């Protein structure tokens, strides 16, 4: 099925791509120097050495502490190595970070990218996924979901309804991201409070930050996945339309049938229940294998933008249209008197983004502004039947930040403010929530002090949040007005024990206001597959936390170990009550004390190197344990996981093999079911047939090669929707 743009949208989209010519602007390119660990400006243009051929010392001299705009004058965002992260408006090595952070870019992002952000990030340290089928999946970070794992696009929110329910897709296509970063520690207070799991920032190139090197940059890509006959087509073009005026256009199309799993569709507990039912149709579900019904999807996205490249920055805007129709995995009813019909979601979002960044002189180093506006809508439809609910979300977010610090100074500060507004409504015969409005005003500060060999950071955030609900005639709810004033603090340090070993320690106190979904939900939610009961009396969620990191490196090896602990005085969560209404369980939003603790250990070692060929081994172990004040487990916490991988090859031909084992989860909350352990074996290869600099690249990957049956414990639908079975994926990419 196809989704053509309605005439109104086509006109708006075309209008946004018509940009008048701008006057000629002279440009200077910064020249990095080792002085004071920061980049200095020079009128003489330079070329950036290939990051893959630079030594760690050369890279550290050129990048650590550099601003984003300085680095982008020399190398594209997508080409910045994965051991460098963006924090605020600066780039730094992960070994210099106060907190843990992880980056997906380049080949790693190309191999891991899936249609959902949750599955794309699921292999990162401390990450899992809500796994609500192949189309709707948010990240689970150290056991945290929703607002505790905030999702951003270029520093501002996704402005969708994905936090309302796990069956709602995130309006963020990982396939079009230049890089995706998971940030933690003091820097997260630049963007949100209460994000105990971390902040995920997808960096896009829709608003160009620099001129194309040869006047035009373009990428064409196509792919196929066997498990669901998934087809993907995409393109991206950046062209210099006039002197220092860059136009951008990108598009993506994804189409898939229902996905095939590796074994039984129902989990062990559900299979046992099915066998005990006298109805032969339900009893036969215990032997159902293979295809997971009603998981087909079709998604497309088209975006255009324009940017004026200034001598000391850029200013630009973009417009995007994102549409998707996808089925929700069938929740097989085991009660013949209460059948559960299949549903699908028809999603549509238009979004406008504006961004500027200017490098200053003297005290003001950088001034940056971001604005986003989105009109989101999705219909929830019974297959072959009526629309049961329509979700409408009109939101916008704006932020302004300034980086202050004298040239050569060891002290830098980022100061700024942020405004967010949301008008959210659910209409139809079965609304889940009453109409509501949310407004948030925030002020934040991040201070960084470099006293070699120690680096210190401290941040502060204040938020004023107002949430108002109106009366819905069907829900017959009262009108409620809640106001919250929130204060959050974070700080830490990174100390170099030697040139090869560093330790880091950071801590935080954070406050989070309950969101509309936690306060006012009342009704049947297809995503939760149950009755959800909100709690309008919920208070501010306060947490204290600490994270300790040991990082080391030597000739041919790197490693790190991270330990974390977070305490909540009143943790807000939804727990199954044990009550069944119309065949569906009832979930209630509660608040209770909770403790989270865990660790992440990872490392890599070069085994051999011959000319430009190398062999490398790597490994990862992560674990989270979460307990409520009554000593019962927090629901849906991912279990212990280990991952071992091996890579071999050169810049022209590279292969990787890995095995991931997820242990069983027997530590469960009331009314939860345990989850069996499973192992995934994955293989991938990337080949540039015309050499390392060739424009043509071919990729082939076999995910879950042994066709194992896996279920993510964090998924509310794990007993009815296993992970994808064996999936052979091929892709072609041509860049010029």
C-alpha positions as CSV (number, residue, x, y, z in Angstrom):
1,X,0.0,0.0,0.0
2,X,1.2,3.5,-0.7
3,X,1.0,6.8,1.2
4,X,1.0,9.7,-1.2
5,X,1.3,13.2,0.2
6,X,-2.0,15.0,0.4
7,X,-2.0,18.2,-1.8
8,X,-1.7,20.6,1.2
9,X,1.4,18.7,2.5
10,X,3.0,18.6,-1.0
11,X,2.6,22.3,-1.4
12,X,4.1,23.0,2.1
13,X,7.0,20.6,1.4
14,X,7.8,22.2,-1.9
15,X,7.6,25.7,-0.5
16,X,10.2,24.9,2.1
17,X,12.6,23.8,-0.5
18,X,12.5,27.0,-2.5
19,X,15.4,29.1,-1.1
20,X,16.5,32.5,-2.5
21,X,20.1,33.0,-3.4
22,X,22.2,34.6,-0.7
23,X,25.1,37.1,-1.0
24,X,28.7,35.7,-1.2
25,X,30.1,35.0,2.3
26,X,33.8,34.6,2.9
27,X,34.7,31.7,5.1
28,X,37.6,30.9,7.4
29,X,38.5,27.4,8.6
30,X,39.8,26.8,12.1
31,X,43.3,25.4,12.4
32,X,43.7,23.2,15.5
33,X,46.8,23.7,17.6
34,X,48.0,21.9,20.8
35,X,48.0,25.1,22.8
36,X,45.8,24.9,25.9
37,X,44.1,21.8,24.6
38,X,41.7,23.9,22.5
39,X,41.3,24.7,18.8
40,X,42.4,28.2,17.7
41,X,41.1,30.2,14.7
42,X,43.2,30.8,11.6
43,X,42.4,32.4,8.3
44,X,44.4,29.8,6.5
45,X,42.3,26.8,5.4
46,X,43.5,23.4,6.3
47,X,42.5,19.8,5.4
48,X,41.6,17.3,8.2
49,X,43.8,14.3,8.3
50,X,42.0,11.0,7.9
51,X,40.8,10.0,11.5
52,X,41.5,6.4,10.8
53,X,45.2,7.0,10.1
54,X,45.8,9.4,13.0
55,X,47.5,8.3,16.2
56,X,45.6,8.6,19.5
57,X,47.9,11.5,20.6
58,X,47.3,13.4,17.3
59,X,43.6,12.9,17.6
60,X,43.6,14.0,21.3
61,X,45.5,17.2,20.4
62,X,43.1,18.1,17.6
63,X,39.7,17.1,19.1
64,X,39.6,17.1,22.8
65,X,37.7,20.3,23.9
66,X,37.0,21.4,20.3
67,X,33.6,22.9,19.5
68,X,31.2,21.2,17.2
69,X,31.4,23.9,14.6
70,X,35.2,23.8,14.6
71,X,35.3,20.1,14.1
72,X,32.7,20.2,11.3
73,X,34.8,22.6,9.3
74,X,37.3,19.8,9.0
75,X,35.3,16.6,9.1
76,X,31.7,15.6,8.7
77,X,29.7,14.7,11.8
78,X,29.2,11.2,10.5
79,X,33.0,10.7,10.1
80,X,33.9,11.8,13.7
81,X,35.3,8.6,15.3
82,X,33.0,6.7,17.7
83,X,35.3,7.3,20.7
84,X,34.5,11.0,20.5
85,X,31.2,12.2,21.9
86,X,29.3,15.5,21.6
87,X,28.6,17.2,25.0
88,X,26.7,20.4,24.7
89,X,28.7,22.3,22.0
90,X,32.0,20.5,22.5
91,X,33.6,17.3,21.3
92,X,35.7,15.2,23.7
93,X,37.2,11.7,24.0
94,X,35.2,9.2,26.0
95,X,38.2,8.6,28.2
96,X,38.0,12.3,29.3
97,X,34.3,12.1,30.1
98,X,33.1,12.5,33.7
99,X,30.4,9.9,33.1
100,X,29.8,6.9,30.8
101,X,28.8,7.5,27.3
102,X,28.4,5.4,24.1
103,X,28.3,6.3,20.4
104,X,27.1,4.6,17.3
105,X,28.5,6.0,14.0
106,X,30.0,4.9,10.7
107,X,30.0,1.1,10.1
108,X,28.7,0.2,13.6
109,X,25.6,2.3,13.0
110,X,25.1,1.0,9.5
111,X,25.2,-2.6,10.8
112,X,23.0,-2.0,13.9
113,X,20.4,0.3,12.4
114,X,16.9,-1.1,12.4
115,X,13.5,0.5,11.8
116,X,13.2,1.4,15.6
117,X,15.5,3.2,17.9
118,X,15.0,0.6,20.6
119,X,16.4,-2.3,18.6
120,X,19.1,-0.1,17.1
121,X,20.6,0.6,20.5
122,X,19.9,-2.8,22.1
123,X,23.5,-3.9,21.8
124,X,25.0,-0.9,23.6
125,X,26.2,-1.3,27.2
126,X,23.3,-1.2,29.7
127,X,20.7,-1.1,26.9
128,X,17.8,-3.2,26.0
129,X,14.5,-2.6,24.3
130,X,10.7,-2.5,24.9
131,X,10.4,-4.7,21.8
132,X,6.7,-4.2,20.9
133,X,7.1,-5.8,17.5
134,X,9.3,-4.7,14.7
135,X,7.7,-1.2,14.4
136,X,7.4,0.1,18.0
137,X,10.4,-0.1,20.3
138,X,11.9,2.4,22.7
139,X,15.3,2.0,24.4
140,X,15.5,0.5,28.0
141,X,18.6,2.0,29.6
142,X,19.8,0.4,32.8
143,X,16.2,-0.8,33.3
144,X,14.7,2.6,32.9
145,X,12.1,3.5,30.3
146,X,10.0,6.5,29.2
147,X,11.1,9.9,30.5
148,X,14.0,8.3,32.5
149,X,15.5,7.5,29.1
150,X,14.9,10.7,27.2
151,X,15.0,10.7,23.3
152,X,16.2,13.7,21.4
153,X,16.8,14.7,17.8
154,X,19.6,17.3,17.6
155,X,19.2,18.2,21.2
156,X,15.4,18.6,21.4
157,X,12.5,16.1,21.9
158,X,10.9,13.9,19.3
159,X,7.6,15.7,19.9
160,X,5.5,12.6,19.4
161,X,3.3,10.3,21.6
162,X,5.7,7.4,22.0
163,X,5.9,7.9,25.8
164,X,2.1,7.4,26.1
165,X,2.2,3.7,25.5
166,X,4.8,1.1,24.3
167,X,2.8,0.4,21.2
168,X,3.4,3.9,19.9
169,X,6.3,4.2,17.5
170,X,9.0,6.8,18.0
171,X,9.0,9.4,15.2
172,X,12.7,9.0,14.8
173,X,14.2,7.0,11.9
174,X,17.6,5.7,13.0
175,X,18.5,4.9,9.4
176,X,18.8,8.6,8.5
177,X,20.9,9.6,11.6
178,X,24.6,10.6,11.1
179,X,25.4,9.3,14.6
180,X,23.5,8.3,17.8
181,X,24.9,9.1,21.2
182,X,23.9,7.9,24.6
183,X,24.9,10.6,27.2
184,X,25.0,10.4,31.0
185,X,26.2,12.5,33.9
186,X,26.2,16.2,34.4
187,X,25.7,17.0,30.7
188,X,22.3,15.4,30.7
189,X,20.9,18.3,32.7
190,X,21.3,20.5,29.6
191,X,18.4,18.6,28.2
192,X,16.2,17.0,30.9
193,X,15.9,16.2,34.6
194,X,15.1,12.8,35.9
195,X,16.8,10.9,33.0
196,X,18.4,8.4,35.3
197,X,19.0,5.9,32.4
198,X,20.6,8.5,30.1
199,X,19.8,10.8,27.2
200,X,19.8,9.5,23.6
201,X,20.6,12.1,21.0
202,X,20.3,11.3,17.3
203,X,22.4,13.7,15.3
204,X,21.0,14.4,11.9
205,X,22.4,16.3,8.9
206,X,19.1,17.9,7.7
207,X,20.3,21.4,8.6
208,X,23.8,21.5,7.1
209,X,26.6,22.8,9.3
210,X,29.2,23.2,6.5
211,X,29.5,23.4,2.7
212,X,29.6,20.2,0.7
213,X,33.3,19.5,-0.2
214,X,32.7,19.3,-4.0
215,X,29.5,21.3,-4.2
216,X,27.3,18.3,-3.7
217,X,27.3,15.2,-1.4
218,X,24.8,12.4,-2.1
219,X,24.1,8.9,-0.8
220,X,21.9,6.3,-2.3
221,X,21.1,3.1,-0.3
222,X,18.9,0.0,-0.6
223,X,18.5,-3.0,1.6
224,X,16.6,-6.3,2.1
225,X,15.9,-8.3,5.3
226,X,14.8,-11.9,4.9
227,X,12.8,-12.4,8.2
228,X,10.0,-10.1,7.1
229,X,10.8,-9.6,3.4
230,X,11.8,-6.1,4.5
231,X,12.7,-3.7,1.8
232,X,14.4,-0.3,2.4
233,X,15.2,2.5,0.0
234,X,16.8,5.8,0.9
235,X,18.6,8.8,-0.5
236,X,20.3,11.9,0.8
237,X,21.5,15.0,-1.1
238,X,23.3,18.1,0.1
239,X,24.0,20.6,-2.6
240,X,25.4,24.1,-2.7
241,X,22.7,26.1,-4.4
242,X,24.5,29.4,-4.1
243,X,27.5,30.7,-2.4
244,X,27.4,29.1,1.1
245,X,23.7,28.3,0.7
246,X,23.3,24.5,1.2
247,X,20.0,22.7,0.3
248,X,19.3,19.3,1.8
249,X,16.8,16.6,0.7
250,X,16.4,13.0,2.1
251,X,13.9,10.3,1.9
252,X,13.3,6.8,3.2
253,X,10.9,4.0,2.4
254,X,10.5,0.8,4.4
255,X,8.1,-2.0,3.8
256,X,7.8,-5.4,5.4
257,X,5.4,-8.3,5.8
258,X,4.8,-10.0,9.2
259,X,8.1,-11.0,10.8
260,X,9.2,-14.6,11.3
261,X,10.3,-15.7,14.7
262,X,12.6,-18.6,15.6
263,X,10.3,-20.9,17.5
264,X,7.1,-20.9,19.5
265,X,5.1,-17.7,19.4
266,X,3.7,-18.1,22.9
267,X,6.0,-18.1,25.9
268,X,6.2,-21.2,28.3
269,X,3.6,-19.8,30.7
270,X,1.1,-18.8,28.0
271,X,1.6,-22.2,26.3
272,X,0.8,-24.0,29.5
273,X,-2.4,-21.9,29.9
274,X,-3.4,-22.6,26.3
275,X,-3.0,-26.3,26.6
276,X,-5.3,-26.3,29.7
277,X,-8.2,-24.7,27.8
278,X,-10.9,-27.1,26.4
279,X,-11.5,-24.9,23.3
280,X,-9.5,-26.7,20.6
281,X,-8.7,-23.4,18.8
282,X,-7.1,-22.0,21.9
283,X,-5.3,-25.2,22.8
284,X,-3.8,-25.3,19.3
285,X,-2.0,-22.0,20.0
286,X,0.4,-23.8,22.2
287,X,2.0,-25.3,19.1
288,X,2.0,-22.1,17.0
289,X,5.4,-21.4,15.5
290,X,7.0,-19.2,12.9
291,X,5.3,-16.0,11.7
292,X,4.3,-13.5,14.3
293,X,0.8,-12.4,13.1
294,X,-0.1,-8.7,12.4
295,X,3.5,-7.3,12.5
296,X,3.6,-6.0,8.9
297,X,4.5,-2.3,8.5
298,X,5.0,0.4,5.8
299,X,6.9,3.6,6.7
300,X,8.1,6.5,4.6
301,X,9.7,9.8,5.4
302,X,10.6,12.8,3.3
303,X,12.6,15.8,4.5
304,X,14.1,19.0,3.1
305,X,16.1,21.8,4.5
306,X,18.3,24.8,3.8
307,X,21.2,26.3,5.6
308,X,23.3,29.5,5.2
309,X,27.0,28.8,6.1
310,X,28.5,31.8,7.8
311,X,32.2,32.5,8.4
312,X,31.7,31.5,12.1
313,X,28.7,29.2,12.1
314,X,25.4,28.5,10.3
315,X,21.7,29.1,10.3
316,X,19.1,26.9,8.7
317,X,15.8,25.1,8.9
318,X,14.2,21.8,7.8
319,X,10.8,20.3,7.2
320,X,10.0,16.6,7.5
321,X,7.0,14.4,6.9
322,X,6.9,11.0,8.7
323,X,4.2,8.4,8.0
324,X,3.8,4.8,9.1
325,X,1.1,2.1,9.1
326,X,2.0,-0.9,11.3
327,X,0.3,-3.8,12.9
328,X,0.4,-4.5,16.7
329,X,1.5,-8.1,17.4
330,X,-1.5,-10.3,18.0
331,X,-2.2,-10.8,21.7
332,X,-3.8,-14.2,21.6
333,X,-6.7,-14.4,24.0
334,X,-6.6,-17.6,26.1
335,X,-10.2,-17.0,27.2
336,X,-12.8,-18.0,24.5
337,X,-15.3,-15.6,26.0
338,X,-13.0,-12.6,25.7
339,X,-11.4,-12.4,22.2
340,X,-8.8,-9.7,21.6
341,X,-9.0,-8.2,18.1
342,X,-6.0,-7.3,16.1
343,X,-5.2,-3.6,15.8
344,X,-3.0,-1.4,13.7
345,X,-1.7,2.2,14.0
346,X,-1.8,4.8,11.2
347,X,0.8,7.5,12.2
348,X,1.5,10.9,10.6
349,X,3.8,13.7,11.8
350,X,4.9,16.9,10.2
351,X,7.8,18.6,11.8
352,X,9.7,21.9,11.4
353,X,13.2,22.5,12.8
354,X,15.3,25.6,13.0
355,X,18.9,25.8,14.2
356,X,21.6,28.4,14.4
357,X,25.1,28.3,15.8
358,X,27.6,31.2,16.0
359,X,31.1,31.1,17.2
360,X,31.9,34.3,19.0
361,X,35.0,36.1,20.3
362,X,36.3,36.9,23.7
363,X,34.1,35.6,26.6
364,X,31.3,34.3,24.3
365,X,32.7,31.3,22.6
366,X,29.5,29.9,21.0
367,X,25.9,30.8,20.8
368,X,23.4,28.1,19.8
369,X,19.6,28.1,19.3
370,X,17.2,25.3,18.4
371,X,13.5,25.3,17.7
372,X,11.2,22.4,16.8
373,X,7.5,22.2,16.1
374,X,5.5,19.1,15.3
375,X,1.9,18.2,14.5
376,X,1.5,14.5,15.4
377,X,-1.5,12.3,14.8
378,X,-2.2,8.6,14.8
379,X,-5.3,6.5,14.5
380,X,-5.7,3.2,16.4
381,X,-7.8,0.9,14.2
382,X,-9.4,-2.5,14.7
383,X,-8.4,-4.6,11.7
384,X,-11.4,-4.8,9.4
385,X,-13.3,-2.5,11.9
386,X,-13.6,1.1,13.1
387,X,-11.1,3.6,14.5
388,X,-11.1,3.2,18.3
389,X,-9.1,6.2,19.2
390,X,-7.2,9.1,17.6
391,X,-4.1,10.5,19.3
392,X,-3.3,14.2,18.6
393,X,-0.2,15.9,19.9
394,X,0.8,19.4,19.0
395,X,4.1,20.3,20.5
396,X,7.0,22.7,20.2
397,X,10.3,23.1,22.0
398,X,12.9,25.9,21.9
399,X,16.3,26.2,23.6
400,X,19.0,28.8,23.6
401,X,22.5,28.2,25.1
402,X,25.8,30.0,25.2
403,X,29.2,28.6,25.9
404,X,31.4,31.1,27.8
405,X,35.1,31.1,28.5
406,X,38.2,33.1,27.6
407,X,40.5,31.6,24.9
408,X,43.0,29.4,26.6
409,X,41.1,29.4,29.9
410,X,40.7,26.2,31.9
411,X,37.1,27.1,32.8
412,X,34.2,26.9,30.4
413,X,30.5,27.3,31.1
414,X,27.3,26.5,29.2
415,X,24.3,28.6,30.2
416,X,20.9,28.4,28.7
417,X,17.1,28.1,28.8
418,X,14.5,25.9,27.3
419,X,10.7,26.1,26.7
420,X,8.4,23.2,25.9
421,X,4.7,23.1,25.3
422,X,2.4,20.2,24.5
423,X,-1.3,20.1,23.6
424,X,-2.4,16.4,23.8
425,X,-5.8,14.9,23.1
426,X,-7.3,11.5,22.5
427,X,-10.6,11.4,20.7
428,X,-13.0,8.6,19.7
429,X,-15.2,6.1,21.4
430,X,-12.4,4.7,23.6
431,X,-10.2,7.6,24.7
432,X,-7.3,6.5,27.0
433,X,-6.6,10.0,28.4
434,X,-8.5,13.3,28.9
435,X,-7.4,16.4,26.9
436,X,-4.3,17.9,28.6
437,X,-1.8,20.7,28.2
438,X,1.8,20.7,29.5
439,X,4.1,23.7,29.7
440,X,7.7,23.6,30.9
441,X,10.2,26.4,31.4
442,X,13.8,25.4,32.3
443,X,17.1,27.1,33.0
444,X,20.4,25.2,33.1
445,X,24.1,25.6,33.6
446,X,27.1,23.3,33.0
447,X,30.6,24.3,34.2
448,X,33.7,22.5,33.1
449,X,37.1,23.0,34.7
450,X,40.3,21.4,33.4
451,X,43.1,21.2,36.0
452,X,45.2,18.6,34.4
453,X,45.4,15.8,35.4
454,X,41.9,16.3,36.8
455,X,38.8,17.5,35.0
456,X,35.7,18.6,36.9
457,X,32.1,19.2,35.8
458,X,29.1,20.5,37.7
459,X,25.6,21.2,36.4
460,X,22.3,22.6,37.6
461,X,18.8,22.6,36.2
462,X,15.6,24.3,37.3
463,X,12.2,23.4,35.7
464,X,8.8,24.9,36.2
465,X,6.1,22.5,34.9
466,X,2.4,23.0,34.6
467,X,0.0,20.2,33.6
468,X,-3.7,20.8,33.1
469,X,-6.4,18.2,32.2
470,X,-9.8,19.0,30.9
471,X,-13.1,17.1,31.4
472,X,-13.7,14.3,28.8
473,X,-17.4,13.5,28.5
474,X,-16.7,9.7,28.0
475,X,-14.2,9.3,30.8
476,X,-16.1,11.7,33.1
477,X,-12.9,12.7,34.7
478,X,-12.5,15.9,36.9
479,X,-10.5,18.8,35.6
480,X,-7.1,18.9,37.4
481,X,-4.3,21.5,37.4
482,X,-0.9,20.4,38.8
483,X,2.2,22.7,39.1
484,X,5.7,21.4,39.9
485,X,9.0,23.3,40.6
486,X,12.0,21.0,40.1
487,X,15.7,21.4,41.1
488,X,18.4,19.0,39.9
489,X,22.2,19.0,40.5
490,X,25.0,16.9,39.2
491,X,28.8,16.9,39.4
492,X,31.9,14.8,39.1
493,X,35.5,14.5,38.1
494,X,37.8,12.6,35.8
495,X,41.4,12.0,37.1
496,X,44.3,10.7,35.1
497,X,46.2,8.2,37.2
498,X,48.7,7.9,34.3
499,X,48.7,8.3,30.6
500,X,46.9,4.9,30.3
501,X,44.6,4.8,33.3
502,X,41.8,7.2,34.3
503,X,39.1,7.1,37.0
504,X,35.9,9.1,37.0
505,X,33.2,9.6,39.6
506,X,29.9,11.5,39.3
507,X,26.8,11.9,41.3
508,X,23.4,13.5,41.0
509,X,20.3,14.7,42.8
510,X,17.4,14.9,40.3
511,X,13.7,15.7,40.5
512,X,11.1,14.7,37.8
513,X,7.5,15.7,37.5
514,X,5.0,12.9,36.7
515,X,3.9,13.1,33.1
516,X,0.3,13.2,31.8
517,X,0.3,9.4,31.1
518,X,1.2,8.6,34.7
519,X,-1.3,11.1,36.1
520,X,-4.5,10.8,34.0
521,X,-4.6,7.5,32.1
522,X,-7.8,5.5,32.5
523,X,-8.9,2.9,30.0
524,X,-7.9,0.0,27.8
525,X,-4.4,0.4,26.3
526,X,-3.6,-1.9,23.3
527,X,0.1,-1.4,24.1
528,X,0.0,-2.6,27.7
529,X,-2.7,-5.1,26.7
530,X,-4.5,-4.1,29.9
531,X,-6.5,-1.6,31.8
532,X,-4.4,1.4,32.9
533,X,-5.3,3.4,35.9
534,X,-3.4,6.7,36.4
535,X,-2.9,8.5,39.7
536,X,-3.6,12.3,39.7
537,X,-2.1,12.6,43.2
538,X,1.5,11.5,42.2
539,X,4.2,13.7,43.6
540,X,7.7,14.7,42.4
541,X,9.9,11.8,41.8
542,X,13.3,12.4,43.5
543,X,16.4,10.4,43.0
544,X,20.0,10.3,44.2
545,X,22.7,8.5,42.2
546,X,26.4,7.8,41.9
547,X,28.5,6.3,39.0
548,X,32.1,5.2,39.2
549,X,34.2,4.4,36.1
550,X,37.7,2.9,35.7
551,X,39.2,3.2,32.1
552,X,42.4,1.8,30.8
553,X,44.3,1.5,27.6
554,X,47.6,0.1,26.4
555,X,49.3,-1.0,23.3
556,X,46.5,-2.7,21.3
557,X,43.9,-2.9,24.1
558,X,41.2,-0.8,25.8
559,X,38.9,-1.5,28.7
560,X,36.5,0.1,31.2
561,X,34.4,-0.9,34.2
562,X,31.4,1.1,35.3
563,X,29.4,0.7,38.5
564,X,26.2,2.7,39.3
565,X,23.7,3.1,42.1
566,X,20.4,5.1,42.1
567,X,18.0,5.5,45.0
568,X,14.4,6.9,44.5
569,X,12.4,8.1,47.5
570,X,9.2,7.8,45.5
571,X,9.6,5.8,42.3
572,X,6.6,6.1,39.9
573,X,5.8,2.9,38.0
574,X,2.9,0.8,36.7
575,X,2.4,-2.6,38.3
576,X,-0.1,-5.3,37.5
577,X,-2.7,-5.4,40.3
578,X,-4.0,-9.0,39.8
579,X,-7.5,-7.8,38.9
580,X,-8.9,-8.9,35.5
581,X,-11.5,-6.7,33.7
582,X,-13.0,-8.0,30.4
583,X,-10.2,-10.5,30.1
584,X,-7.4,-7.9,30.5
585,X,-5.2,-7.3,33.5
586,X,-5.4,-4.0,35.4
587,X,-2.2,-1.9,35.8
588,X,-2.1,0.8,38.4
589,X,0.4,3.7,38.6
590,X,2.0,3.7,42.1
591,X,4.9,5.4,43.8
592,X,7.3,3.6,46.2
593,X,10.9,3.7,47.2
594,X,13.3,1.9,44.9
595,X,17.0,1.1,44.5
596,X,18.8,0.4,41.2
597,X,22.4,-0.9,41.1
598,X,24.4,-2.5,38.3
599,X,27.6,-2.6,36.3
600,X,28.9,-2.5,32.8
601,X,32.3,-4.0,31.8
602,X,33.7,-3.9,28.3
603,X,37.0,-4.1,26.5
604,X,38.8,-4.9,23.3
605,X,42.2,-6.2,22.3
606,X,44.1,-6.3,19.0
607,X,45.1,-9.9,18.3
608,X,47.1,-9.4,15.1
609,X,48.0,-6.8,12.5
610,X,49.6,-7.4,9.1
611,X,49.9,-4.4,6.8
612,X,46.4,-2.9,6.7
613,X,44.7,-6.1,8.0
614,X,43.9,-6.6,11.6
615,X,42.1,-9.0,14.0
616,X,40.4,-7.7,17.1
617,X,38.4,-9.3,20.0
618,X,35.9,-7.5,22.2
619,X,33.5,-8.2,25.0
620,X,30.7,-6.7,27.1
621,X,29.0,-7.7,30.4
622,X,26.1,-5.7,31.9
623,X,23.6,-6.2,34.7
624,X,21.0,-4.2,36.5
625,X,19.2,-5.1,39.8
626,X,16.2,-3.0,40.9
627,X,14.3,-3.4,44.1
628,X,11.3,-1.7,45.7
629,X,11.2,-0.7,49.3
630,X,9.3,-3.8,50.2
631,X,12.2,-5.8,48.8
632,X,10.2,-7.0,45.8
633,X,11.7,-6.6,42.3
634,X,10.8,-3.7,40.1
635,X,8.8,-5.0,37.2
636,X,10.4,-5.7,33.7
637,X,14.1,-5.3,34.5
638,X,16.5,-6.9,31.9
639,X,18.7,-9.7,33.2
640,X,22.4,-10.3,33.0
641,X,23.9,-10.2,29.5
642,X,27.3,-11.1,28.0
643,X,28.5,-10.4,24.5
644,X,31.7,-11.5,22.8
645,X,32.8,-10.4,19.3
646,X,35.6,-10.8,16.8
647,X,36.5,-8.5,13.9
648,X,38.9,-9.1,11.1
649,X,39.7,-7.2,7.9
650,X,40.9,-4.0,6.4
651,X,39.3,-0.7,5.4
652,X,38.1,-2.3,2.1
653,X,36.9,-5.6,3.5
654,X,35.8,-6.2,7.1
655,X,33.9,-9.0,8.9
656,X,32.5,-9.4,12.4
657,X,31.2,-12.4,14.3
658,X,29.5,-12.1,17.7
659,X,27.6,-14.1,20.2
660,X,25.2,-12.5,22.7
661,X,23.8,-14.5,25.6
662,X,21.0,-13.1,27.6
663,X,20.4,-15.0,30.9
664,X,17.1,-16.0,32.2
665,X,15.2,-13.6,34.5
666,X,13.7,-15.4,37.5
667,X,13.7,-12.3,39.7
668,X,10.2,-11.0,38.9
669,X,7.5,-8.8,40.3
670,X,4.1,-10.0,41.3
671,X,2.0,-11.3,38.3
672,X,5.1,-11.2,36.1
673,X,6.2,-14.3,34.2
674,X,9.9,-15.4,34.1
675,X,11.9,-15.2,30.9
676,X,14.1,-17.9,29.6
677,X,17.7,-17.2,28.6
678,X,18.7,-17.2,24.9
679,X,21.8,-16.9,22.7
680,X,22.0,-14.9,19.5
681,X,24.8,-15.5,17.0
682,X,25.4,-12.7,14.5
683,X,27.7,-12.4,11.5
684,X,28.3,-9.3,9.3
685,X,30.6,-8.2,6.5
686,X,31.2,-4.9,4.8
687,X,33.0,-4.8,1.4
688,X,34.2,-1.8,-0.7
689,X,34.9,-3.6,-4.0
690,X,36.9,-0.6,-5.4
691,X,39.1,0.0,-2.4
692,X,38.9,1.8,0.9
693,X,37.9,5.1,-0.7
694,X,35.4,3.6,-3.1
695,X,31.9,5.2,-3.3
696,X,30.3,1.8,-3.5
697,X,29.8,-0.4,-0.4
698,X,28.1,-3.8,0.0
699,X,27.0,-5.2,3.3
700,X,25.6,-8.5,4.3
701,X,24.6,-9.5,7.9
702,X,23.0,-12.6,9.4
703,X,21.3,-11.8,12.7
704,X,20.3,-14.6,15.0
705,X,22.0,-17.1,12.7
706,X,20.9,-20.1,14.7
707,X,17.2,-19.1,14.7
708,X,17.0,-18.9,18.5
709,X,13.8,-17.9,20.3
710,X,14.4,-14.8,22.3
711,X,12.2,-12.6,24.5
712,X,13.1,-9.3,26.1
713,X,12.0,-9.3,29.7
714,X,11.4,-5.5,29.5
715,X,8.6,-6.1,26.9
716,X,5.0,-6.0,28.1
717,X,4.2,-8.4,25.2
718,X,7.1,-10.9,25.7
719,X,4.8,-13.9,26.3
720,X,3.1,-13.3,22.9
721,X,5.8,-11.6,20.7
722,X,9.2,-13.2,20.6
723,X,12.2,-11.5,18.9
724,X,12.9,-11.9,15.2
725,X,14.3,-15.2,14.0
726,X,17.1,-15.8,11.5
727,X,17.4,-12.6,9.5
728,X,19.8,-12.2,6.6
729,X,20.2,-8.6,5.6
730,X,21.9,-7.3,2.5
731,X,22.5,-3.6,1.7
732,X,24.1,-1.5,-1.0
733,X,25.3,2.1,-0.5
734,X,26.7,4.5,-3.1
735,X,28.1,7.8,-2.0
736,X,29.4,10.6,-4.3
